[in-house]
Amino acid sequence: MEVRSLPISASQSAKLISAGYTSLSSLSSVLPSHLAQELGISENEAIGILKVASQRGGVEITNQTHPTIVNGAQTAWDMLHEEESCGHITTSCADLDDILGGGISCKEVTEIGGVPGIGKTQFGIQLAVNVQIPSKYGGLEGKAVYIDTEGSFMVERVSQIAEACVKDMQEYDSFLRKDLPADQVKLQPYDFLANIFYFRICSYTEQIAVINYLEKFISEHKDVKVVIVDSITFHFRQDFEDMALRTRLLGGMALKLMKLAKKFSLAVILLNQVTSKYSGGSFQLTLALGDSWSHACTNRIILYWNGNERYAYIDKSPSIRSASAPYAVTGRGIRNSASKCKRVKMM
């Protein structure tokens, strides 16, 4: 049941939706004090809203003095074992996979940012395809969720990259499995398209609502192994005057995405734009949403030009060292950089 159906004032309903509480289940076990702070209302008013939600949908009102106890401590040994068995999604660029320790890691939130035209969306599409590579080829055999806030997702480009992925697998079979027929690859390009769940987002409220909905959606589609948001930034840079509210909403989204990555052992990819920052007497390019947002991701990869060549730089990671690797955006997707790579306009 949606919160808009609750018998509360229109302003209260609007505040709930803006803060990301779109369904009664999203109000489950939330503290009245936290709800009051997020909505900018009194605690008594928050208690009243939760009581109405409880009567309508069985939402539990959490006692502030006796919060829910978190169960299930995990040992450091168990954590190490989980990390070692954690899957990776190849980027299709061997040099980049090498510095990433095998590719984009699951159970983590990875931010990829850079200037326009550097290939951020190309990375997003490539990962949405590569996550579907069968396990016998070293893939995760999963599905993808693609959240498009800018309208930059192109089905034709997905089809091109999927076709190239099928050819890569066929070449792998013909090279290493010469005793098998060449048509052993069962996946076809249209199979890759059928395994990408696409959400087109036109406002920040829609973006919050979809991210809140993801837990339920992935619970019903447990083979989803990557969630891509392209871009996390777009709607939060358009006519957003209340910066304190923006920080709270972004923080809430980040926490939900981190929880999804851990709970479902999937990779979350956040594509980000750049902005200018005044530092040291001059303006410099930096990733958007400010310094506080940099703590919202586990890993941060910055894409940049070095002459006519594209590079990916690991700017932040708790487990891998900072390093750079060249890459190229080709007709077949993301690939190793050629020595004479020219800067061309890609789709």
Sine and cosine of phi, psi and omega as CSV:
sin_phi,cos_phi,sin_psi,cos_psi,sin_omega,cos_omega
0.00,0.00,0.64,-0.77,-0.04,-1.00
-1.00,0.02,0.46,-0.89,-0.04,-1.00
-0.92,0.38,-0.41,0.91,0.00,-1.00
-0.91,0.42,-0.27,0.96,0.02,-1.00
-1.00,0.07,-0.12,0.99,-0.01,-1.00
-0.95,0.31,0.59,-0.81,0.04,-1.00
-0.98,0.20,0.91,0.41,0.04,-1.00
-0.82,-0.58,0.15,-0.99,-0.05,-1.00
-0.92,0.39,0.38,-0.92,-0.01,-1.00
-0.89,0.47,-0.60,0.80,-0.01,-1.00
-0.92,0.39,-0.64,0.77,0.04,-1.00
-0.90,0.43,-0.67,0.74,0.01,-1.00
-0.89,0.46,-0.67,0.75,0.00,-1.00
-0.91,0.42,-0.65,0.76,0.01,-1.00
-0.91,0.42,-0.64,0.77,0.03,-1.00
-0.88,0.47,-0.73,0.68,-0.03,-1.00
-0.91,0.41,-0.67,0.74,0.00,-1.00
-0.89,0.45,-0.53,0.85,0.00,-1.00
-1.00,0.09,-0.01,1.00,0.06,-1.00
0.99,-0.17,0.02,1.00,0.01,-1.00
-1.00,-0.05,1.00,0.05,-0.08,-1.00
-0.99,-0.13,-0.37,0.93,-0.01,-1.00
-0.79,-0.61,0.31,-0.95,0.00,-1.00
-0.90,0.43,-0.55,0.84,0.00,-1.00
-0.90,0.43,-0.47,0.88,0.00,-1.00
-0.95,0.33,-0.27,0.96,0.05,-1.00
-1.00,-0.03,-0.01,1.00,-0.07,-1.00
-0.89,0.45,0.81,-0.58,0.09,-1.00
0.89,0.46,0.29,0.96,0.06,-1.00
-0.97,0.23,0.63,-0.77,0.00,-1.00
-0.96,0.27,0.66,-0.75,0.05,-1.00
-0.84,0.55,-0.61,0.79,-0.01,-1.00
-0.91,0.41,-0.63,0.78,0.02,-1.00
-0.93,0.36,-0.67,0.74,0.01,-1.00
-0.89,0.45,-0.66,0.75,0.02,-1.00
-0.88,0.47,-0.66,0.75,0.00,-1.00
-0.92,0.39,-0.66,0.75,-0.02,-1.00
-0.93,0.36,-0.59,0.81,-0.05,-1.00
-1.00,-0.03,-0.21,0.98,-0.04,-1.00
0.95,0.33,0.64,0.77,0.00,-1.00
-0.81,-0.59,0.11,-0.99,0.03,-1.00
-0.97,0.26,0.36,-0.93,-0.01,-1.00
-0.92,0.39,-0.57,0.82,0.05,-1.00
-0.89,0.46,-0.64,0.77,0.02,-1.00
-0.91,0.40,-0.62,0.79,0.04,-1.00
-0.91,0.42,-0.66,0.75,0.05,-1.00
-0.87,0.49,-0.65,0.76,0.02,-1.00
-0.88,0.47,-0.68,0.74,0.02,-1.00
-0.89,0.45,-0.69,0.72,-0.01,-1.00
-0.92,0.39,-0.54,0.84,0.05,-1.00
-0.92,0.40,-0.67,0.74,0.03,-1.00
-0.90,0.44,-0.68,0.74,0.03,-1.00
-0.90,0.45,-0.60,0.80,0.02,-1.00
-0.90,0.43,-0.66,0.75,-0.01,-1.00
-0.92,0.38,-0.57,0.82,-0.06,-1.00
-0.99,0.13,-0.64,0.77,-0.14,-0.99
-0.74,-0.67,0.23,0.97,0.03,-1.00
0.95,0.30,0.45,0.89,0.02,-1.00
-0.96,0.29,0.73,-0.68,-0.01,-1.00
-0.99,0.16,0.76,-0.65,0.09,-1.00
-1.00,-0.04,0.90,-0.43,-0.07,-1.00
-0.99,0.16,0.77,-0.64,0.06,-1.00
-0.95,0.30,0.82,-0.57,-0.08,-1.00
-0.89,0.45,-0.53,0.85,-0.05,-1.00
-0.99,0.14,-0.24,0.97,0.01,-1.00
-0.72,-0.69,0.95,0.33,-0.03,-1.00
-0.92,0.40,0.34,-0.94,0.00,-1.00
-0.87,0.49,0.72,-0.69,-0.01,-1.00
-0.99,0.14,0.73,-0.69,0.03,-1.00
-0.99,0.11,0.82,-0.58,-0.03,-1.00
-0.97,-0.26,0.32,-0.95,0.17,-0.99
1.00,0.04,0.89,0.45,0.08,-1.00
-0.91,0.41,0.52,-0.86,-0.03,-1.00
-0.86,-0.51,0.67,-0.74,0.00,-1.00
-0.99,0.16,0.38,-0.93,0.04,-1.00
-0.89,0.45,-0.52,0.85,0.04,-1.00
-0.90,0.44,-0.68,0.73,0.04,-1.00
-0.89,0.45,-0.64,0.77,0.01,-1.00
-0.90,0.44,-0.67,0.74,0.02,-1.00
-0.89,0.45,-0.68,0.73,0.01,-1.00
-0.89,0.46,-0.65,0.76,0.01,-1.00
-0.90,0.44,-0.67,0.74,-0.01,-1.00
-0.90,0.43,-0.64,0.77,-0.02,-1.00
-0.93,0.36,-0.50,0.87,-0.01,-1.00
-1.00,-0.09,0.04,1.00,-0.04,-1.00
-0.94,0.34,0.70,-0.72,-0.03,-1.00
-0.98,0.21,0.30,-0.95,0.05,-1.00
-0.76,-0.65,0.49,-0.87,0.08,-1.00
-0.95,-0.30,0.86,-0.52,0.00,-1.00
-0.92,0.39,0.56,-0.83,0.06,-1.00
-1.00,-0.03,-0.07,1.00,-0.10,-1.00
0.95,0.31,0.15,0.99,0.12,-0.99
-0.88,-0.48,0.95,-0.32,-0.10,-0.99
-0.87,0.49,-0.63,0.78,-0.01,-1.00
-0.90,0.44,-0.65,0.76,0.01,-1.00
-0.95,0.32,-0.66,0.75,0.07,-1.00
-0.84,0.54,-0.61,0.80,-0.05,-1.00
-0.89,0.46,-0.74,0.68,-0.03,-1.00
-0.97,0.24,-0.30,0.95,0.05,-1.00
-1.00,0.04,-0.04,1.00,-0.01,-1.00
0.98,0.21,0.46,0.89,0.03,-1.00
0.85,-0.53,-0.13,0.99,-0.03,-1.00
0.77,-0.63,-0.24,-0.97,0.02,-1.00
-0.96,0.27,0.82,-0.57,-0.11,-0.99
-0.99,0.13,0.62,-0.78,0.13,-0.99
-0.97,0.22,0.23,-0.97,-0.04,-1.00
0.93,0.38,0.21,0.98,-0.03,-1.00
-0.71,-0.70,0.39,-0.92,0.09,-1.00
-0.98,-0.20,0.86,-0.51,-0.02,-1.00
-0.90,-0.44,0.81,-0.58,0.04,-1.00
-0.99,-0.16,0.74,-0.68,0.05,-1.00
-0.84,-0.54,0.88,-0.47,-0.05,-1.00
-0.73,-0.68,0.34,-0.94,0.03,-1.00
0.14,-0.99,0.04,-1.00,-0.05,-1.00
-0.95,0.32,0.33,-0.95,0.06,-1.00
-0.84,0.53,0.66,-0.75,0.04,-1.00
1.00,0.09,0.03,1.00,-0.05,-1.00
-0.99,0.13,-0.31,0.95,0.07,-1.00
0.91,-0.41,0.40,0.92,-0.02,-1.00
-0.89,0.45,-0.77,0.64,0.01,-1.00
-0.90,0.44,-0.57,0.82,0.06,-1.00
-0.87,0.50,-0.65,0.76,0.07,-1.00
-0.90,0.44,-0.69,0.72,0.00,-1.00
-0.86,0.51,-0.73,0.68,0.00,-1.00
-0.91,0.41,-0.66,0.75,0.00,-1.00
-0.86,0.51,-0.69,0.72,-0.01,-1.00
-0.94,0.35,-0.56,0.83,0.05,-1.00
-0.91,0.42,-0.51,0.86,0.06,-1.00
-0.99,0.15,-0.74,0.67,-0.11,-0.99
-0.91,0.41,-0.45,0.90,0.01,-1.00
-0.90,0.44,-0.30,0.95,-0.05,-1.00
-1.00,-0.02,-0.08,1.00,-0.01,-1.00
-0.85,0.53,0.76,-0.65,-0.03,-1.00
-0.86,0.51,0.44,-0.90,-0.05,-1.00
-0.88,0.47,-0.49,0.87,-0.02,-1.00
-0.93,0.36,-0.27,0.96,0.09,-1.00
-0.97,-0.23,0.21,0.98,0.02,-1.00
1.00,0.03,0.20,0.98,-0.01,-1.00
-1.00,-0.09,-0.05,-1.00,-0.03,-1.00
-0.99,-0.15,-0.21,0.98,0.03,-1.00
0.83,0.56,0.66,0.75,-0.05,-1.00
-0.94,-0.34,-0.21,-0.98,0.06,-1.00
-0.82,-0.57,0.17,-0.99,-0.10,-1.00
-0.80,-0.60,0.54,-0.84,0.20,-0.98
-0.92,-0.38,0.82,-0.57,-0.02,-1.00
-0.88,-0.47,0.91,-0.41,0.00,-1.00
-0.97,-0.22,0.94,-0.35,-0.12,-0.99
-0.97,-0.26,0.93,-0.36,0.00,-1.00
-0.99,-0.14,-0.22,0.97,-0.10,-0.99
-0.93,-0.37,-0.21,0.98,-0.06,-1.00
0.98,0.19,0.42,0.91,-0.06,-1.00
-1.00,-0.10,-0.06,1.00,0.00,-1.00
-0.96,0.29,0.78,-0.62,-0.04,-1.00
-0.84,-0.54,0.89,-0.46,-0.03,-1.00
-0.89,0.45,-0.60,0.80,0.01,-1.00
-0.88,0.48,-0.63,0.77,0.01,-1.00
-0.93,0.36,-0.61,0.79,0.06,-1.00
-0.87,0.49,-0.68,0.73,-0.01,-1.00
-0.89,0.45,-0.66,0.75,0.03,-1.00
-0.88,0.48,-0.73,0.69,-0.04,-1.00
-0.93,0.37,-0.60,0.80,0.04,-1.00
-0.90,0.43,-0.67,0.75,0.03,-1.00
-0.88,0.47,-0.65,0.76,0.03,-1.00
-0.91,0.41,-0.59,0.80,0.01,-1.00
-0.91,0.42,-0.66,0.75,0.05,-1.00
-0.88,0.47,-0.68,0.74,0.01,-1.00
-0.90,0.43,-0.61,0.79,0.05,-1.00
-0.87,0.49,-0.68,0.74,0.00,-1.00
-0.93,0.38,-0.61,0.79,0.04,-1.00
-0.91,0.41,-0.64,0.77,0.04,-1.00
-0.91,0.42,-0.60,0.80,0.03,-1.00
-0.89,0.45,-0.70,0.72,0.01,-1.00
-0.89,0.45,-0.70,0.71,-0.06,-1.00
-0.93,0.36,-0.46,0.89,-0.02,-1.00
-0.99,0.12,-0.70,0.71,-0.09,-1.00
-0.98,-0.20,-0.29,0.96,-0.05,-1.00
-0.80,-0.60,0.89,0.46,-0.10,-1.00
-0.91,0.41,-0.31,0.95,-0.02,-1.00
-0.99,0.14,-0.16,0.99,-0.03,-1.00
-0.98,-0.18,0.46,-0.89,0.07,-1.00
-0.89,0.46,0.41,-0.91,-0.07,-1.00
-0.96,0.29,-0.24,0.97,-0.08,-1.00
-0.99,-0.17,0.48,0.88,-0.03,-1.00
-0.95,0.30,-0.32,0.95,0.01,-1.00
-0.96,0.27,0.91,-0.41,-0.07,-1.00
-1.00,0.07,-0.46,0.89,-0.01,-1.00
-0.94,0.34,0.62,-0.78,0.09,-1.00
-0.87,-0.48,0.33,-0.94,-0.02,-1.00
-0.79,0.62,-0.63,0.78,-0.02,-1.00
-0.93,0.38,-0.40,0.92,0.06,-1.00
-0.91,0.41,-0.61,0.79,0.02,-1.00
-0.91,0.42,-0.67,0.74,0.01,-1.00
-0.90,0.44,-0.60,0.80,-0.03,-1.00
-0.93,0.36,-0.30,0.95,-0.04,-1.00
-0.97,-0.22,0.26,0.97,0.08,-1.00
-0.92,-0.39,0.91,-0.41,0.02,-1.00
-1.00,0.00,0.89,-0.46,-0.17,-0.99
-0.95,-0.30,0.75,-0.66,0.08,-1.00
-0.85,-0.52,0.85,-0.52,0.07,-1.00
-0.99,-0.11,0.85,-0.53,-0.11,-0.99
-0.93,-0.37,0.74,-0.67,-0.07,-1.00
-0.89,-0.46,0.02,1.00,0.04,-1.00
-0.36,-0.93,0.27,-0.96,-0.02,-1.00
-0.94,0.35,-0.49,0.87,0.04,-1.00
-0.93,0.38,-0.62,0.79,0.08,-1.00
-0.90,0.43,-0.63,0.77,0.00,-1.00
-0.88,0.47,-0.70,0.71,0.03,-1.00
-0.89,0.45,-0.69,0.72,-0.04,-1.00
-0.89,0.46,-0.68,0.73,-0.01,-1.00
-0.91,0.40,-0.67,0.74,0.00,-1.00
-0.91,0.41,-0.58,0.81,0.09,-1.00
-0.92,0.40,-0.50,0.87,-0.03,-1.00
-0.99,0.17,-0.31,0.95,-0.12,-0.99
-0.86,0.52,-0.63,0.77,-0.04,-1.00
-0.86,0.51,-0.70,0.72,0.04,-1.00
-0.92,0.40,-0.68,0.73,-0.03,-1.00
-0.89,0.46,-0.72,0.70,-0.03,-1.00
-0.95,0.32,-0.48,0.88,0.09,-1.00
-0.88,0.47,-0.51,0.86,0.02,-1.00
-1.00,0.01,-0.28,0.96,0.03,-1.00
-0.78,-0.63,0.96,0.29,-0.17,-0.99
-0.93,0.36,-0.18,0.98,0.03,-1.00
-1.00,0.04,0.08,1.00,0.11,-0.99
-0.93,0.36,0.81,-0.59,-0.06,-1.00
-0.85,-0.52,-0.04,1.00,0.07,-1.00
-0.49,-0.87,0.65,-0.76,0.12,-0.99
-0.86,-0.51,0.83,-0.56,-0.04,-1.00
-0.88,-0.47,0.79,-0.61,0.06,-1.00
-0.91,-0.41,0.91,-0.43,-0.09,-1.00
-0.81,-0.59,1.00,-0.09,-0.06,1.00
-0.92,-0.40,0.29,-0.96,0.03,-1.00
-0.93,0.36,-0.32,0.95,-0.22,-0.98
-1.00,0.00,-0.62,0.79,-0.34,-0.94
-0.73,0.68,-0.83,0.55,-0.10,-0.99
-0.97,0.24,-0.22,0.97,0.02,-1.00
-1.00,-0.05,0.07,1.00,0.09,-1.00
-0.92,-0.39,0.02,1.00,-0.06,-1.00
-0.96,-0.27,0.94,-0.33,0.12,-0.99
0.79,0.61,0.69,0.72,0.01,-1.00
-0.94,-0.34,0.99,-0.15,-0.11,-0.99
-1.00,0.06,-0.53,0.84,-0.04,-1.00
-0.99,0.10,1.00,-0.05,-0.09,-1.00
-0.94,0.35,-0.52,0.86,0.04,-1.00
-0.91,0.41,-0.66,0.75,0.05,-1.00
-0.91,0.42,-0.67,0.74,0.01,-1.00
-0.86,0.51,-0.69,0.72,0.00,-1.00
-0.88,0.47,-0.67,0.74,0.00,-1.00
-0.91,0.41,-0.69,0.73,-0.02,-1.00
-0.91,0.41,-0.69,0.73,0.02,-1.00
-0.90,0.43,-0.65,0.76,0.04,-1.00
-0.89,0.46,-0.65,0.76,0.04,-1.00
-0.90,0.44,-0.67,0.74,0.04,-1.00
-0.89,0.45,-0.68,0.73,-0.01,-1.00
-0.87,0.49,-0.69,0.72,0.00,-1.00
-0.89,0.45,-0.65,0.76,0.01,-1.00
-0.91,0.42,-0.64,0.76,-0.01,-1.00
-0.94,0.35,-0.61,0.79,0.08,-1.00
-0.88,0.47,-0.67,0.74,0.01,-1.00
-0.89,0.45,-0.67,0.74,0.02,-1.00
-0.88,0.48,-0.70,0.71,-0.03,-1.00
-0.86,0.51,-0.69,0.72,-0.02,-1.00
-0.95,0.31,-0.73,0.69,-0.11,-0.99
-0.91,0.42,-0.65,0.76,-0.10,-1.00
-0.95,-0.30,0.15,0.99,0.03,-1.00
0.78,0.62,0.76,0.65,0.01,-1.00
-0.84,-0.54,0.23,-0.97,0.04,-1.00
-0.99,-0.11,0.68,-0.73,0.10,-0.99
-0.92,-0.38,0.82,-0.57,-0.01,-1.00
-0.92,-0.40,0.87,-0.50,0.03,-1.00
-0.93,-0.36,0.92,-0.39,0.06,-1.00
-1.00,0.07,0.68,-0.73,-0.11,-0.99
-0.75,-0.67,0.46,-0.89,0.04,-1.00
-1.00,-0.07,0.01,-1.00,0.03,-1.00
-0.91,-0.42,0.35,-0.94,0.08,-1.00
-0.60,-0.80,0.13,-0.99,0.02,-1.00
-0.99,-0.15,0.58,-0.81,0.00,-1.00
-0.72,-0.69,0.74,-0.67,-0.01,-1.00
-0.99,0.11,0.88,-0.47,-0.04,-1.00
-0.47,-0.88,0.72,-0.70,0.05,-1.00
0.89,0.46,0.51,0.86,0.05,-1.00
0.99,0.10,0.15,0.99,0.01,-1.00
-0.49,-0.87,0.27,-0.96,0.04,-1.00
-1.00,0.02,0.72,-0.70,0.00,-1.00
-0.78,-0.63,0.49,-0.87,0.05,-1.00
-0.98,0.20,0.67,-0.74,0.05,-1.00
-0.55,-0.84,0.32,-0.95,0.02,-1.00
-0.93,0.37,0.55,-0.83,-0.11,-0.99
-0.95,0.32,0.23,-0.97,0.08,-1.00
1.00,0.09,0.07,1.00,0.16,-0.99
1.00,0.04,0.12,-0.99,-0.06,-1.00
-0.92,0.39,-0.58,0.82,-0.03,-1.00
-0.89,0.46,-0.55,0.84,-0.01,-1.00
-0.93,0.38,-0.43,0.91,-0.04,-1.00
-0.88,0.48,-0.33,0.95,0.01,-1.00
-1.00,0.04,-0.05,1.00,-0.08,-1.00
-0.99,0.15,-0.21,0.98,-0.04,-1.00
-0.88,-0.47,0.41,-0.91,0.05,-1.00
-0.98,0.21,-0.71,0.71,-0.02,-1.00
-0.82,-0.57,0.55,-0.83,0.05,-1.00
-0.76,-0.65,0.82,-0.58,0.02,-1.00
-0.89,-0.46,0.81,-0.58,0.00,-1.00
-0.96,-0.29,0.81,-0.59,0.04,-1.00
-0.99,-0.13,0.69,-0.73,-0.05,-1.00
-0.46,-0.89,0.29,-0.96,0.08,-1.00
-1.00,-0.02,0.67,-0.74,0.18,-0.98
-0.83,-0.56,1.00,-0.06,-0.16,-0.99
0.93,0.36,-0.84,-0.54,0.02,-1.00
-0.99,-0.16,0.17,0.99,-0.08,-1.00
-0.91,-0.42,0.62,-0.78,0.05,-1.00
-1.00,0.07,0.64,-0.77,0.04,-1.00
-0.75,-0.66,0.50,-0.87,0.12,-0.99
-0.89,-0.45,0.78,-0.63,-0.05,-1.00
-0.87,-0.49,0.80,-0.60,0.07,-1.00
-0.99,0.17,0.98,-0.22,-0.09,-1.00
-1.00,0.08,-0.48,0.88,-0.07,-1.00
-0.45,-0.89,0.73,-0.68,0.11,-0.99
-0.19,-0.98,0.67,-0.74,0.02,-1.00
-0.98,0.19,-0.22,0.98,-0.14,-0.99
-0.83,-0.55,-0.28,0.96,0.00,-1.00
-0.80,-0.60,0.54,-0.84,-0.08,-1.00
-0.97,0.23,0.37,-0.93,0.05,-1.00
-0.92,0.39,0.72,-0.70,-0.01,-1.00
-0.29,-0.96,0.29,-0.96,0.02,-1.00
-0.86,-0.51,0.48,-0.88,0.07,-1.00
-0.56,-0.83,0.66,-0.75,0.06,-1.00
-0.98,0.20,0.45,-0.89,0.07,-1.00
-0.52,-0.85,0.24,-0.97,0.02,-1.00
-0.74,-0.68,0.53,-0.85,0.13,-0.99
-0.97,-0.25,0.93,-0.36,-0.08,-1.00
-0.89,-0.45,0.01,-1.00,0.06,-1.00
-0.89,0.46,-0.42,0.91,0.01,-1.00
-1.00,-0.04,-0.02,1.00,0.01,-1.00
0.91,-0.43,-0.42,-0.91,0.04,-1.00
-0.95,0.30,0.76,-0.66,-0.01,-1.00
-0.58,-0.82,0.11,-0.99,0.12,-0.99
-0.88,0.48,0.54,-0.84,-0.02,-1.00
-0.97,0.23,0.69,-0.72,0.10,-0.99
-0.99,0.12,0.40,-0.92,-0.06,-1.00
-0.92,0.40,-0.43,0.90,0.00,-1.00
-0.90,-0.44,0.74,0.67,-0.01,-1.00
-0.94,0.34,0.80,-0.60,0.04,-1.00
-0.97,-0.24,0.54,-0.84,0.01,-1.00
-0.98,0.20,0.93,-0.37,-0.01,-1.00
-0.80,-0.60,0.38,-0.93,0.01,-1.00
-0.99,0.15,0.86,-0.52,-0.01,-1.00
-0.98,-0.18,0.21,-0.98,0.02,-1.00
-0.92,0.39,0.00,0.00,0.00,0.00
